[in-house]
Amino acid sequence: MFKTRITEMLGIEYPIIQGGMARVSCPELAAAVSNAGGLGILISAGLTPEGLREEIKKTKSLTDKPFGVNISLFPSIEPLPNDKFVDVIIDEGVAMVESSGFKGPDEFVEPLRKGNVKLIHKCAGVRYAQTAERMGVDAVAVVGVENGGAVGTLDVGTFVLIPAAVSAVSLPVIAGGGIGDARGFVAAMALGAEGVVIGTRFMATTESPIHPKAKERMLQAREMDTMVIMRAIRNNHRVLKNQAAEEELKLEERGAPLEEILEVISGKEAGRVFSDGELDAGIFGCGQVVGLINEVVSVKEVIDGIVNGAITIRKKLDGVLQPA
Ligand SMILES: Cc1cc2nc3c(=O)[nH]c(=O)nc-3n(C[C@H](O)[C@H](O)[C@H](O)COP(=O)(O)O)c2cc1C
């Protein structure tokens, strides 16, 4: 019923992927998404290779379904041991890698192909999707400017980005940025996507590890309560408006050094937003779709809601889109 090149490629029931999320992706969340018929993703950045192996093993103990690992190609203060992460991923037989970042994933194409791991590169523009296709990835994911977390610098909305990408590449396209329910899912598929990547909606679920106060804050937020920061250093990120985000904007305005900006973004206090519910301690990655989230439910309820809602919408559309 929901068969696309993505469900076939990844061996999953529904073309619904949980995007890797720093400080949010964890074995419990990833396994819940995979158990519900989608595909959950762990984050590697911030872990050691052995730490990643532990997370993979824990996820395997919670699900026998396929799941993936995110590899960050964004610039970082300390270089990431990505080649070692790839070795662990192949060794543990992980189903797929979601790569993301300015740099393309070319160096990982061959090892992952030989290791029988699918590689999906996530980016925020058609030209990057074309580059990834030329590099030999298995699929591309494109995310519009509504996206929670990194939004790229091109500021193209999901509604235009999906058909533009679908026309520009022949690989299957996964779409993200602003998708959180059946309406967004059906719209993305109507625009030519063969799967969706969802982040923000999965943060406000029972399996998400973020503090209950952070989930509660998400329920109160409206669609205009996010903002884009770090434009000055071309590392545009969409976050929930809070004191840390406003402070970061002021630092950008006065041309503060990178270290000062990074202290607000990734300093030791920043993690307390999600771990302790200190909602202004650091930035709070979040997409515009937060304005459509009204309750904290289980991952399975989110996915079942999308799947069942899609069937209802299809029937409604059948009635509306009648030939004259
Ligand atoms: C809190 C948060 C952290 C994120 N961290 C990452 C990350 O480390 N790497 C990455 O590729 N994407 C990251 N993302 C983006 C998601 O994987 C996904 O592409 C995005 O959330 C989809 O858009 P949506 O939030 O509108 O659903 C993050 C998103 C959020 C909300």
The ligand as an SDF file (V2000), in Angstrom:
LIG
                    3D

 31 33  0  0  0  0  0  0  0  0999 V2000
   16.6160   19.2500   17.8080 C   0  0  0  0  0  0  0  0  0  0  0  0
   17.0210   18.8560   16.4260 C   0  0  0  0  0  0  0  0  0  0  0  0
   18.3210   18.4310   16.2130 C   0  0  0  0  0  0  0  0  0  0  0  0
   18.7120   18.0590   14.9220 C   0  0  0  0  0  0  0  0  0  0  0  0
   19.9930   17.6160   14.7560 N   0  0  0  0  0  0  0  0  0  0  0  0
   20.3880   17.1820   13.5160 C   0  0  0  0  0  0  0  0  0  0  0  0
   21.6910   16.6540   13.3160 C   0  0  0  0  0  0  0  0  0  0  0  0
   22.5050   16.6060   14.2300 O   0  0  0  0  0  0  0  0  0  0  0  0
   22.0060   16.2030   12.0680 N   0  0  0  0  0  0  0  0  0  0  0  0
   21.1190   16.2450   11.0280 C   0  0  0  0  0  0  0  0  0  0  0  0
   21.4230   15.8020    9.9260 O   0  0  0  0  0  0  0  0  0  0  0  0
   19.8740   16.7590   11.1920 N   0  0  0  0  0  0  0  0  0  0  0  0
   19.4890   17.2220   12.4000 C   0  0  0  0  0  0  0  0  0  0  0  0
   18.2140   17.6970   12.5740 N   0  0  0  0  0  0  0  0  0  0  0  0
   17.2800   17.7110   11.4320 C   0  0  0  0  0  0  0  0  0  0  0  0
   16.3990   16.4680   11.4020 C   0  0  0  0  0  0  0  0  0  0  0  0
   17.1400   15.3060   11.2010 O   0  0  0  0  0  0  0  0  0  0  0  0
   15.3430   16.5630   10.2810 C   0  0  0  0  0  0  0  0  0  0  0  0
   16.0070   16.7530    9.0280 O   0  0  0  0  0  0  0  0  0  0  0  0
   14.3810   17.7040   10.5120 C   0  0  0  0  0  0  0  0  0  0  0  0
   14.0060   17.7460   11.8550 O   0  0  0  0  0  0  0  0  0  0  0  0
   13.1480   17.5680    9.6170 C   0  0  0  0  0  0  0  0  0  0  0  0
   12.3500   18.7110    9.6870 O   0  0  0  0  0  0  0  0  0  0  0  0
   11.1560   18.8800   10.7750 P   0  0  0  0  0  0  0  0  0  0  0  0
   11.8400   19.2160   12.0470 O   0  0  0  0  0  0  0  0  0  0  0  0
   10.3660   20.0010   10.2310 O   0  0  0  0  0  0  0  0  0  0  0  0
   10.4430   17.5750   10.8350 O   0  0  0  0  0  0  0  0  0  0  0  0
   17.8000   18.1170   13.8390 C   0  0  0  0  0  0  0  0  0  0  0  0
   16.4960   18.5650   14.0820 C   0  0  0  0  0  0  0  0  0  0  0  0
   16.0980   18.9300   15.3490 C   0  0  0  0  0  0  0  0  0  0  0  0
   14.6920   19.3970   15.5480 C   0  0  0  0  0  0  0  0  0  0  0  0
  1  2  1  0
  2  3  1  0
  2 30  2  0
  3  4  2  0
  4  5  1  0
  4 28  1  0
  5  6  2  0
  6  7  1  0
  6 13  1  0
  7  8  2  0
  7  9  1  0
  9 10  1  0
 10 11  2  0
 10 12  1  0
 12 13  2  0
 13 14  1  0
 14 15  1  0
 14 28  1  0
 15 16  1  0
 16 17  1  0
 16 18  1  0
 18 19  1  0
 18 20  1  0
 20 21  1  0
 20 22  1  0
 22 23  1  0
 23 24  1  0
 24 25  2  0
 24 26  1  0
 24 27  1  0
 28 29  2  0
 29 30  1  0
 30 31  1  0
M  END
$$$$
